Amino acid sequence: MQPIRVGQRTQWWRQNLGLLCWRAQFIVGNQLHIKTLPHGTQYDTHSLLSTVNTVIVCLVCWMREGLTMMDITKNTTAGLPVVVIGAGPIGLAAAAHLLERGIEPLVLEAGAHAGAAIAPWQHISLFSPWEYDIDTASRRLLEQTNWTQPAATAIPTGRDLLEKYLRPLAATPELSERIRFSAEVVAVTRQGMDKTRSIGRDGRAYVLRVRSNGIETDIAAAAVIDASGTWGQSNPLGANGLPTAGETDAAAWLSGPLPDVLGLDRERFAGRHTLVVGMGHSAANTLLALVKLRQSNPTTTISWAIRGPSPERLYGGGTADELPARGALGTRVRNAVAAGEVTLLTNFTIERVRPAQDETGQLTVDGRTNGLPLSLNVDTIAAATGFRPNLNMLREIRLSLDPALEAPALLAPLIDPNFHSCGTVAPHGATILAHPDDGFFIVGMKSYGRAPTFLMATGYEQVRSIAAELAGDHAAAERVELTLPETGACCIAPGIETLVTTVGFSTGLEHGFTGEMAVESCCAATALPTLMGAATDVNEGCCSTAPVQLAIPIRK
């Protein structure tokens, strides 16, 4: 028999205490054996052993649980990094804040470079100026290099964001050695236990399964910040959340939500018929690019299908929008529809897509608009139907998610697009974003689940708070350091109780999905909720052209 070395003893006890505990329990369970002697006297053959074996059971099982808990809380996370999934703006900001807190980060990026998910839409302009697009901790890292900060009031494109911010940030000495590119996280779990195990779960390290160059390896982490975003996880064409009939086979006709209509993809759209599906800002950008293309290629045909009865939610607040670029976008789409450059199809649902039977090579789209059947022959569908988070990789993590939005349960009521759409949100951080599995957080666009209107500045505040929480600075984690204007009230769900103050850039109207219906405006005095210590005049709040500070109720 080989002797057990010192380093092996703990492992031997961990493996064998379960068996010892079971054997001790078996002895106790059989210790009250009553034996009858020939002269009729009965006695307990284990009267003495009864007490002894009970003590053994208690001692062995206590040792088993004690060793397990000691190993989890003190040993498994020691020296491990906090893993950040994604090297986009929010992921790199998380790493920068962790470093400032003296916590070792490791960033895993599925793409070949920082901001890889931005590259497909780098031709698109952001709405917010540089002033709100650069994280504070990231700026401090960049200021130690020869980086030139862009003009605060300039509005960057996706390409600007990559070239003038993210790539220089990833190249800083502090971050460059802590980022692994082409490292796709395919699963996250707790070390040594699946989702069902509870005893000893708190404090246990995480394990991330990472695929790189076709090879999968496991990486241990003290905590995990998922900033992987939602790009590449588009919602399907079906109005019921499922792919419409024939959608999978029609992949060659689908361009994605933000094609480069005036650049790399120009030949695909020039002189052809495009159906744009969706009513978000991605749809608006594609529509306006097609309108511009049509000016030089008049045979270009543009159809726009929306599921709701009105496009007002996309048209936005115009000059009342506190982000002028966003307000102008909706106004230009409105004008294009009014001028007949874009054919608008309301209440449109797609029931089936199939290759046309003629030689045009087009795709036939069968659907219904306002209850009537309609078929269109198109060359391309630009499906700007929104995004959803990839939750498959988190199946072994205990999450607390809203059943509708798939956002953290405490965050969802603040961003629910059914009711909230002013473009503002209550400042939030680690407390709002926490899940039942301690030390795990979803941040950035992915934290919004299926909800739109995410601003990068919101994500920067999320990771600043989380880094403070992981460092044990709970006061800093709860403190609000979000530098956005405090602004308006908008239509919120019924059953509202708690009052909060929102920050952001008001869209200038009260829409939400409920705003697509002919309902009384939230700007009417009868519709405004009672706001403690805040103005409720109909000329203020969500219809005001200037930022105001209003507390809005949020349902719990």
Legacy VTK file of the C-alpha trace (Angstrom):
# vtk DataFile Version 3.0
C-alpha trace
ASCII
DATASET POLYDATA
POINTS 556 float
0.000 0.000 0.000
1.414 3.347 -1.025
1.679 5.893 1.782
-0.488 9.028 1.518
1.608 12.115 1.233
0.695 15.237 3.187
-0.617 16.933 0.069
-2.864 13.960 -0.638
-4.450 13.605 2.781
-7.160 16.240 2.366
-8.117 14.785 -0.994
-8.267 11.244 0.506
-10.538 12.382 3.334
-12.774 14.292 0.950
-13.199 11.216 -1.232
-13.719 8.724 1.610
-15.588 10.614 4.336
-18.833 10.143 2.435
-18.416 6.368 2.613
-17.406 6.499 6.283
-20.401 8.658 7.108
-22.751 6.241 5.347
-21.258 3.234 7.160
-21.616 4.948 10.527
-25.248 5.789 9.786
-25.867 2.180 8.756
-24.472 0.949 12.086
-26.685 3.292 14.061
-29.706 2.379 11.978
-29.188 -1.289 12.942
-27.951 -0.866 16.520
-31.302 -1.540 18.267
-31.308 -5.245 17.556
-33.353 -7.061 20.240
-32.158 -10.565 20.997
-34.187 -13.208 22.987
-32.218 -15.653 25.173
-33.342 -19.236 25.811
-34.640 -18.403 29.312
-36.817 -15.621 27.829
-34.762 -12.619 28.862
-34.607 -9.793 26.229
-31.829 -7.276 26.030
-30.380 -4.700 23.623
-27.243 -6.236 22.124
-25.969 -2.748 21.258
-26.994 -0.778 24.277
-23.455 0.418 24.792
-22.660 0.806 21.109
-25.783 2.895 20.609
-24.276 5.967 22.198
-20.831 5.376 20.748
-22.041 5.013 17.164
-24.264 8.049 17.437
-21.207 10.068 18.390
-19.327 8.577 15.437
-22.080 9.616 13.020
-22.119 13.175 14.301
-18.335 13.468 14.326
-17.747 11.975 10.870
-20.519 13.970 9.171
-19.389 17.168 10.895
-15.846 16.563 9.677
-17.128 15.966 6.160
-19.133 19.180 5.981
-16.471 21.121 7.851
-13.740 20.186 5.415
-16.008 21.029 2.475
-16.945 24.469 3.770
-13.370 25.330 4.728
-12.181 24.378 1.256
-14.862 26.491 -0.455
-14.716 29.677 1.528
-10.995 29.975 2.062
-9.162 27.985 -0.564
-10.937 27.715 -3.924
-10.913 31.402 -4.911
-7.523 32.362 -3.484
-5.300 33.810 -6.191
-7.926 33.502 -8.901
-8.772 36.407 -11.216
-12.157 37.986 -11.811
-13.012 36.920 -15.338
-14.663 39.480 -17.608
-16.432 38.043 -20.650
-16.105 40.393 -23.606
-13.589 43.071 -24.600
-16.093 45.675 -25.711
-16.492 49.110 -24.089
-18.134 47.741 -20.941
-15.855 44.721 -20.576
-12.678 46.778 -20.841
-14.130 49.342 -18.447
-14.793 46.540 -15.958
-11.163 45.434 -16.201
-9.936 49.006 -15.704
-12.063 49.502 -12.580
-10.982 46.145 -11.154
-7.330 47.081 -11.608
-7.862 50.359 -9.780
-9.323 48.336 -6.917
-6.315 46.028 -6.781
-8.251 43.074 -8.214
-6.687 40.972 -10.963
-8.919 40.784 -14.074
-8.787 38.378 -16.993
-10.724 39.427 -20.097
-11.895 36.718 -22.508
-12.902 37.997 -25.947
-14.401 35.703 -28.574
-13.257 37.941 -31.420
-9.788 38.591 -32.775
-9.563 42.129 -31.378
-11.160 44.483 -28.880
-14.661 45.582 -29.843
-15.045 42.763 -32.364
-18.835 42.973 -32.143
-18.691 46.654 -33.165
-16.832 45.987 -36.426
-19.950 44.831 -38.363
-21.671 48.180 -37.714
-18.654 50.460 -37.658
-20.223 52.569 -40.443
-23.038 53.623 -38.082
-22.919 56.795 -35.964
-23.666 56.672 -32.275
-26.245 59.019 -30.742
-24.277 60.202 -27.729
-21.148 62.383 -28.059
-17.688 61.353 -26.884
-18.322 63.057 -23.554
-20.535 60.125 -22.543
-18.756 57.339 -24.434
-15.480 57.120 -22.480
-15.287 55.409 -19.091
-13.486 57.276 -16.300
-11.134 54.471 -15.218
-10.378 53.669 -18.855
-9.566 57.319 -19.501
-7.095 57.308 -16.629
-5.284 54.351 -18.197
-5.193 56.021 -21.610
-3.935 59.305 -20.197
-0.748 57.505 -19.163
0.001 56.892 -22.864
0.253 59.215 -25.866
-3.484 58.885 -26.501
-5.290 61.934 -27.874
-8.777 62.324 -26.431
-11.456 63.091 -29.047
-13.458 66.308 -28.830
-16.116 65.904 -26.155
-18.992 67.164 -28.310
-18.147 65.155 -31.436
-20.346 62.160 -32.237
-18.320 59.053 -33.102
-19.055 56.285 -35.541
-18.475 52.668 -34.622
-15.168 52.902 -36.480
-14.158 55.903 -34.372
-15.014 53.986 -31.231
-12.743 51.170 -32.312
-9.800 53.162 -33.598
-9.770 56.106 -31.203
-10.785 54.372 -27.990
-11.104 50.601 -27.691
-7.994 49.456 -29.529
-5.721 51.988 -27.800
-7.286 50.995 -24.477
-6.715 47.280 -25.087
-3.108 48.054 -26.012
-2.262 49.765 -22.715
0.388 47.890 -20.716
-2.056 47.332 -17.877
-4.679 45.599 -20.035
-2.802 44.081 -22.967
-1.394 41.205 -20.899
-4.764 40.532 -19.304
-6.826 40.007 -22.474
-7.146 36.732 -24.377
-8.531 37.084 -27.891
-10.255 34.335 -29.911
-11.376 32.898 -26.571
-15.094 32.089 -26.723
-16.797 31.286 -23.429
-19.215 28.439 -24.103
-20.287 27.672 -20.517
-20.000 28.940 -16.946
-20.520 26.869 -13.797
-19.425 26.565 -10.159
-16.374 24.483 -9.407
-17.253 20.882 -8.656
-21.037 21.266 -8.564
-23.940 21.724 -10.915
-26.885 24.100 -10.631
-28.845 21.826 -8.287
-26.267 21.681 -5.474
-26.781 24.157 -2.627
-24.614 23.031 0.299
-21.274 24.798 0.109
-22.221 26.790 -2.977
-21.533 30.269 -1.619
-17.919 31.289 -2.021
-17.064 28.466 -4.408
-14.961 29.373 -7.431
-16.384 29.584 -10.931
-15.231 27.556 -13.911
-15.497 28.898 -17.458
-15.218 26.541 -20.405
-13.385 28.390 -23.147
-13.057 27.405 -26.794
-9.992 28.704 -28.621
-8.824 27.451 -32.007
-11.112 24.472 -31.688
-9.711 23.417 -28.314
-11.746 23.678 -25.112
-10.126 24.387 -21.751
-11.433 25.300 -18.310
-10.480 28.514 -16.494
-11.181 29.059 -12.793
-12.359 32.453 -11.541
-13.110 34.103 -8.217
-16.033 36.000 -9.789
-17.489 36.533 -13.266
-18.673 39.692 -15.039
-20.547 38.823 -18.229
-20.205 41.751 -20.647
-20.585 39.642 -23.797
-23.410 41.776 -25.210
-26.193 40.624 -27.508
-24.750 41.195 -30.993
-25.193 38.076 -33.082
-28.285 37.045 -31.098
-30.957 38.628 -33.299
-34.634 38.017 -32.718
-36.247 35.978 -35.521
-38.758 37.290 -38.055
-41.697 35.493 -36.474
-43.932 37.752 -34.389
-44.305 34.935 -31.849
-40.582 34.910 -31.062
-39.889 31.856 -33.211
-38.387 31.734 -36.702
-41.100 32.096 -39.296
-41.710 29.189 -41.671
-38.816 28.910 -44.112
-36.622 31.446 -42.309
-33.752 29.056 -41.701
-33.592 28.122 -45.371
-33.800 31.778 -46.398
-30.540 32.782 -44.707
-29.023 33.845 -48.052
-31.681 36.559 -48.388
-31.210 37.956 -44.855
-28.705 40.774 -44.520
-28.641 41.268 -40.766
-29.791 44.318 -38.805
-27.187 46.923 -39.933
-25.873 46.214 -43.441
-23.369 48.631 -44.949
-25.793 49.813 -47.630
-23.644 52.661 -48.918
-20.338 50.809 -48.625
-19.377 47.159 -48.741
-22.937 45.939 -49.366
-23.930 48.560 -51.942
-24.255 46.181 -54.905
-26.602 43.970 -52.932
-29.131 46.783 -52.491
-28.724 49.130 -55.473
-31.656 48.844 -57.887
-33.237 46.075 -55.831
-36.211 45.641 -53.512
-35.398 45.554 -49.795
-37.834 44.805 -46.989
-36.763 46.335 -43.683
-38.425 44.647 -40.703
-38.406 46.305 -37.296
-39.064 49.592 -35.535
-35.851 50.396 -33.688
-32.932 52.642 -34.462
-31.220 49.885 -36.423
-34.194 49.836 -38.796
-34.101 53.640 -39.048
-30.407 53.674 -39.983
-30.941 51.076 -42.694
-34.001 52.861 -44.061
-32.178 56.186 -44.348
-29.164 54.559 -45.995
-31.497 52.982 -48.561
-33.196 56.335 -49.153
-29.813 57.899 -49.875
-28.917 55.006 -52.181
-32.216 55.508 -54.016
-31.204 59.052 -54.906
-28.460 57.711 -57.171
-30.279 54.471 -58.059
-33.960 55.398 -58.555
-35.008 51.792 -59.221
-34.176 50.908 -55.627
-37.400 49.918 -53.853
-37.853 50.189 -50.085
-40.582 48.514 -48.023
-40.794 48.856 -44.260
-42.790 46.378 -42.174
-43.665 46.988 -38.528
-45.748 44.808 -36.231
-47.528 47.688 -34.512
-50.239 50.039 -35.798
-48.083 53.174 -35.741
-44.431 54.151 -36.289
-44.623 57.030 -33.811
-42.369 55.239 -31.347
-39.542 55.292 -33.901
-40.310 58.773 -35.151
-39.527 59.907 -31.617
-39.729 63.333 -30.046
-37.957 65.245 -32.801
-36.462 68.438 -31.444
-37.616 67.460 -27.932
-35.150 64.563 -27.909
-32.173 65.416 -25.720
-29.906 63.536 -28.106
-30.307 65.617 -31.287
-28.876 62.893 -33.526
-31.478 60.422 -32.264
-34.311 62.923 -32.684
-33.184 63.792 -36.210
-33.065 60.120 -37.169
-36.767 59.627 -36.460
-37.714 62.879 -38.143
-35.892 61.921 -41.332
-37.637 58.539 -41.446
-40.986 60.274 -40.978
-40.226 62.590 -43.891
-39.119 59.693 -46.125
-42.396 57.861 -45.533
-44.424 61.025 -46.131
-42.548 61.636 -49.393
-43.330 58.137 -50.657
-39.687 57.055 -50.709
-40.498 54.291 -48.237
-43.635 52.122 -48.348
-44.846 51.550 -44.788
-46.710 48.351 -43.902
-48.338 48.506 -40.456
-49.658 45.619 -38.352
-47.570 43.348 -40.559
-46.789 39.788 -39.554
-44.692 37.404 -41.625
-46.183 33.934 -41.889
-43.808 32.332 -44.369
-40.806 33.091 -46.582
-39.954 31.050 -49.672
-37.888 31.376 -52.852
-39.920 32.850 -55.687
-41.056 30.424 -58.376
-39.857 32.628 -61.245
-36.303 33.291 -62.376
-35.815 36.535 -60.483
-34.033 34.842 -57.620
-36.178 36.798 -55.223
-37.721 35.722 -51.937
-41.475 35.668 -51.534
-42.687 36.949 -48.198
-46.205 35.833 -47.279
-47.850 37.727 -44.463
-50.769 39.775 -43.298
-51.105 43.521 -42.928
-54.032 44.934 -40.959
-55.642 41.522 -41.180
-55.416 41.204 -44.970
-53.124 38.739 -46.778
-50.163 40.221 -48.632
-47.246 38.722 -50.540
-44.082 40.588 -51.460
-41.227 39.572 -53.731
-37.995 41.011 -52.336
-34.293 40.687 -52.977
-33.197 41.154 -49.379
-34.728 41.297 -45.906
-32.960 43.557 -43.425
-34.179 42.004 -40.178
-33.764 44.736 -37.560
-35.926 42.861 -35.080
-33.850 43.486 -31.970
-31.648 41.196 -29.930
-31.855 38.718 -27.089
-29.175 37.546 -24.623
-27.327 34.262 -25.005
-28.355 32.427 -21.840
-27.350 28.936 -22.974
-23.810 29.521 -21.720
-25.245 30.297 -18.267
-27.460 27.230 -17.821
-25.496 26.060 -14.759
-25.599 29.469 -13.058
-28.399 30.418 -10.706
-29.868 33.568 -12.207
-32.665 35.875 -11.152
-34.123 37.088 -14.453
-37.350 38.783 -15.421
-39.486 36.182 -17.236
-40.358 38.595 -20.033
-37.240 40.673 -20.677
-34.594 38.151 -19.535
-32.917 41.024 -17.710
-31.973 40.961 -14.006
-35.240 40.865 -12.093
-34.645 44.098 -10.184
-33.548 45.986 -13.297
-36.361 44.896 -15.606
-39.100 47.215 -14.233
-36.830 50.205 -14.818
-36.363 49.466 -18.539
-39.507 47.566 -19.578
-40.222 48.751 -23.165
-43.914 48.036 -22.695
-44.112 51.095 -20.479
-40.750 52.836 -20.149
-39.235 54.508 -23.187
-38.071 57.980 -22.293
-34.470 56.881 -22.785
-33.728 57.283 -19.086
-33.160 54.794 -16.299
-32.640 54.853 -12.564
-28.902 54.686 -11.734
-28.089 51.152 -10.691
-25.159 48.935 -9.856
-24.134 45.792 -7.988
-27.239 45.499 -5.813
-29.679 45.667 -8.723
-27.534 43.386 -10.897
-26.817 40.667 -8.303
-27.954 37.067 -8.826
-28.450 34.139 -6.420
-24.963 32.887 -7.316
-22.719 35.294 -5.423
-20.018 37.024 -7.433
-21.761 36.661 -10.794
-22.996 39.723 -12.721
-24.440 40.418 -16.160
-23.628 43.938 -17.373
-23.833 46.143 -20.434
-26.277 45.537 -23.258
-26.775 41.955 -22.104
-28.055 43.211 -18.747
-30.956 44.823 -20.621
-32.044 41.408 -21.912
-34.488 42.041 -24.740
-35.020 45.704 -23.885
-33.559 48.470 -26.096
-32.299 52.012 -25.317
-29.070 51.000 -23.566
-26.437 53.750 -23.175
-22.742 52.986 -22.701
-22.537 55.413 -19.790
-25.072 53.245 -17.946
-22.821 50.216 -18.417
-19.800 52.121 -17.175
-21.622 52.917 -13.949
-22.659 49.277 -13.600
-19.088 47.973 -13.666
-17.735 50.767 -11.448
-20.237 49.743 -8.775
-19.515 46.026 -9.202
-15.751 46.521 -8.913
-16.315 48.443 -5.673
-18.575 45.678 -4.367
-16.058 42.946 -5.173
-13.396 44.979 -3.372
-15.582 45.172 -0.266
-16.274 48.906 -0.606
-20.044 48.633 -0.208
-20.534 52.374 0.306
-18.901 53.156 -3.044
-20.902 50.395 -4.703
-24.154 52.014 -3.574
-23.047 55.545 -4.437
-24.223 57.010 -7.765
-21.429 58.354 -9.970
-23.253 58.395 -13.293
-22.597 61.646 -15.166
-25.763 61.951 -17.212
-28.476 64.614 -17.026
-31.203 63.995 -14.477
-34.346 64.015 -16.538
-38.023 63.350 -17.070
-40.981 61.216 -16.213
-42.593 58.850 -18.657
-45.384 56.319 -18.792
-44.718 53.499 -16.326
-46.475 50.238 -15.566
-49.466 50.125 -13.218
-48.943 49.076 -9.631
-46.099 51.530 -9.048
-44.877 52.241 -5.559
-41.200 53.109 -5.121
-40.024 56.566 -6.229
-36.667 56.946 -7.964
-34.910 59.582 -10.046
-33.881 58.704 -13.579
-30.906 59.899 -15.564
-30.169 59.829 -19.258
-31.360 61.566 -22.397
-35.110 61.878 -22.702
-36.571 60.877 -26.055
-39.175 63.605 -25.672
-42.241 61.359 -25.851
-43.997 58.779 -23.746
-44.258 55.847 -26.131
-43.331 52.353 -24.987
-45.296 49.567 -26.628
-48.374 50.983 -24.921
-47.760 54.249 -26.783
-48.449 52.489 -30.085
-52.109 52.391 -29.118
-54.513 55.297 -29.029
-54.338 55.951 -25.313
-54.330 59.113 -23.295
-50.934 60.750 -23.302
-48.861 60.523 -20.170
-48.349 64.242 -20.626
-51.981 64.845 -19.781
-52.479 66.001 -16.228
-54.788 63.095 -15.458
-52.199 60.554 -16.572
-49.205 61.880 -14.689
-48.500 59.963 -11.499
-48.310 61.798 -8.214
-44.672 62.726 -7.750
-43.421 63.518 -4.282
-41.772 66.932 -4.256
-41.599 67.052 -8.050
-43.247 69.194 -10.676
-46.339 67.676 -12.287
-47.260 70.482 -14.664
-48.233 69.211 -18.112
-45.501 71.370 -19.636
-42.824 69.507 -17.748
-41.763 65.868 -17.487
-41.782 63.666 -20.543
-42.977 66.445 -22.860
-40.500 69.062 -21.711
-37.926 70.263 -24.207
-35.383 70.824 -21.442
-34.040 68.376 -18.837
-35.902 68.435 -15.541
-35.487 66.409 -12.377
-38.515 64.268 -11.684
-38.908 61.218 -9.502
-40.764 58.467 -11.297
-42.438 55.487 -9.670
-41.133 52.033 -10.507
-43.100 48.875 -9.842
-41.397 46.500 -7.465
LINES 1 557
556 0 1 2 3 4 5 6 7 8 9 10 11 12 13 14 15 16 17 18 19 20 21 22 23 24 25 26 27 28 29 30 31 32 33 34 35 36 37 38 39 40 41 42 43 44 45 46 47 48 49 50 51 52 53 54 55 56 57 58 59 60 61 62 63 64 65 66 67 68 69 70 71 72 73 74 75 76 77 78 79 80 81 82 83 84 85 86 87 88 89 90 91 92 93 94 95 96 97 98 99 100 101 102 103 104 105 106 107 108 109 110 111 112 113 114 115 116 117 118 119 120 121 122 123 124 125 126 127 128 129 130 131 132 133 134 135 136 137 138 139 140 141 142 143 144 145 146 147 148 149 150 151 152 153 154 155 156 157 158 159 160 161 162 163 164 165 166 167 168 169 170 171 172 173 174 175 176 177 178 179 180 181 182 183 184 185 186 187 188 189 190 191 192 193 194 195 196 197 198 199 200 201 202 203 204 205 206 207 208 209 210 211 212 213 214 215 216 217 218 219 220 221 222 223 224 225 226 227 228 229 230 231 232 233 234 235 236 237 238 239 240 241 242 243 244 245 246 247 248 249 250 251 252 253 254 255 256 257 258 259 260 261 262 263 264 265 266 267 268 269 270 271 272 273 274 275 276 277 278 279 280 281 282 283 284 285 286 287 288 289 290 291 292 293 294 295 296 297 298 299 300 301 302 303 304 305 306 307 308 309 310 311 312 313 314 315 316 317 318 319 320 321 322 323 324 325 326 327 328 329 330 331 332 333 334 335 336 337 338 339 340 341 342 343 344 345 346 347 348 349 350 351 352 353 354 355 356 357 358 359 360 361 362 363 364 365 366 367 368 369 370 371 372 373 374 375 376 377 378 379 380 381 382 383 384 385 386 387 388 389 390 391 392 393 394 395 396 397 398 399 400 401 402 403 404 405 406 407 408 409 410 411 412 413 414 415 416 417 418 419 420 421 422 423 424 425 426 427 428 429 430 431 432 433 434 435 436 437 438 439 440 441 442 443 444 445 446 447 448 449 450 451 452 453 454 455 456 457 458 459 460 461 462 463 464 465 466 467 468 469 470 471 472 473 474 475 476 477 478 479 480 481 482 483 484 485 486 487 488 489 490 491 492 493 494 495 496 497 498 499 500 501 502 503 504 505 506 507 508 509 510 511 512 513 514 515 516 517 518 519 520 521 522 523 524 525 526 527 528 529 530 531 532 533 534 535 536 537 538 539 540 541 542 543 544 545 546 547 548 549 550 551 552 553 554 555
